[in-house]
C-alpha cells in the first residue's frame, strides 16, 4: 500500500513539475513578430508588427504598414504609410491569447485626389495632395498560439482621423489575418 501511494505521489509530482515547466515556457516567450497576410495579398501592403506580452491579460505592440503599389485603387488605397502603437487586453483563461479588445493610435500618411467644380464657369480642377493625420480607434479579435510558438490572429477595427488633413476620409480601418511566432 505504501509503495503504491509513493508511486502515485511520484507520478503526480512529475506531472505537476512538467505542467509548471510548460507554463513557465509560455510565460518566457514574451515577444512576438507577425505579418498581416490579408493586407499583403489583398492590398499589396507590407504590414509587419511586434508585440510585447506584459502579463497574462495584456500586451503592447506596434505595427508598421508600407504600400507596395502606389496605383492601388482598392478600399483605403489613399494610405501609403502608417505606424500604429496599440494596447491589447485579453479576456481568456489562457496566457495572453484568445479574445481581445485593442485600443490604438495611428499616424497615417498618403496621397489623395481633390476635385473641385465651379457651377458658374463650369470649370473642373483636379489636384493631388499628400497628407499626414493621427487617428484613434478600437479593434477586436482573437489570437491563437501553438505550443511551439506559432501564432495566428484575426482582428478588425476602425478609427477616426483627428486632424482633418485627409479631405476625403475621416475613417481608417485596421484588421486582417496575421501569422507569426513568439520568442524569448
N, C-alpha and C positions, 0 to 999 in steps of 0.2 A: 504494500500500500504506500509506504514511504517512497519507494523507488518510483512508482507511478506518479505520485504527487510531485517529486523532484523533477522528473522528466517533463511533466506538464508545465511546471514552473519555468523550466529551461526553455521550452518551446515558446511560451508566452513572452519571456524576456527577449529572446532573439527576434521574434516578430515585432515587438514593441521598438526595439533598437533599430530594426530595419525600417519601420514606418517613420521613426524620428529622423533617420538618415535621409529618406526620400523627401520629407517635409523640409528639412534643412537645405537640401539641394535645390528645391524650388525657391526657397527664400534667398538663396545665394545668387540666383540669376535675376539681378535687379535691372539689367539693361536690355533694350530691345531695338532692333533695326528692322524696318519694313519698307516695302514698296507697294504703292497703290496700283494694282493691276488694272482696275476699271478705268482709271484716268489715262494710263499708258495705252491701253488698247482702244478705248473709245474716243479719246480726245487728243491723243499724241502729246500728253503732258507727262513729264517725268516728275512724279510725286513721291518723294522719299522722306522718311522720318526717323526720329529717335525718341524713345520713351524711357523714362527712369521710374521704376516702381518705388514708391515711398514706403508703403506698408501694405497690409492685406486688402485694403479697400480704396487706395488712391494712388495716382501716378501723375506725373507731369511729362510733357513732351513738346516737341517742336517738329513741324512738318514744313518742307520746302517744295514748292511747285515751280517748274520751268516749262514753258511752252516749247515744244519741239517743231511746231508747224505754225508759222505766222499767218498762213492763209486759211486756217481752220474757221469754218462758218457755223459751227455747231453751237449748242447751248453754252452760255458763259464763255464764248470764244474771245471776248474782249480781253480777258485776263491773260497776261503773258508771264507774270511772276507773282508769287505770294509766299509769305513766310508766316506761319501760324503757330504760335505757342498755345498750349492748352493744358487744362487740368481735368482729370477724369476721376469720377467716384464710382466704384463698383458695388453692385447690390447682389452679391453671391456669397455663398459659404466658402467658395474656393478662393485661393490666394490670388488676388489681383487679376481675376478673369471672370467671364460671364457678362451679364447685362451691365451697361454703364451709361451714365449721363456725363456729358462733356461740356464745359464752358470754354470758349476760345476767343482770341483776338486775332485778327488777320490784317496784316499790312499787304495790300494788293495793288499791283500796278498793271497797266496795259495800254492798248491802243484802241481807240473807238472812232466812230464817224459821227459827224454832226451835220444834219441837213436843215437848211432854212428856206423858206419860201415867202416871197413878198407878194401879197394878193393884189396890190395896186400895180406894180410894174411887171408882175408875173415872172420875176427873176428867181431862179433857184440857185442856191450855193451849197457846196459840199466841202466840208473841212474834216481833216483827220487831226486828232489830238491825242496826246498821251496824258495819263493821269496817275496819281498815287492816292490811295484812300485807306482809311482804317475802318475795319468792320468788327463788331462784337456779335457773337452768336452762341448758339447751343446746338449740340448734337446728341444723338442716342444711338446705341449699337450694342454689339456683343463681341467678345474676344474669346477665342478658343485656343488652348495651348496643349501641345502633346507632351508626353513625359520627357522627351528628349529636347524640348525647347522650340520646336517648330510652332509658329503661330499663324492664325488666320483671324481676321476681324472684318466685320461688316458694320458700317455706320452711315448715318445720314443726318445732315444738319443744315441750318440756314442762319445767316447773319445779315446785319444791316450796315451799309456804309454810313459813317457818321459825318464825314467831312463834306460830302456833296460834290466831290471832284469829278466823279463819273456821271455825266449828264443823263445818259440813257438808263442806268440801272443803279438802284439803291440797294439791291439784294445780291448777296453772294451765297453760293452753295458750297457745301463741304460734304464729301461722302465717297463711298465706294467699297470695294473689296480689296483688302490688303493682305499680303503674306510676308512673313519674315521669320526671325529667330531671336531667342533670348540667349544672353551670355552673361558671364560674371563681370 
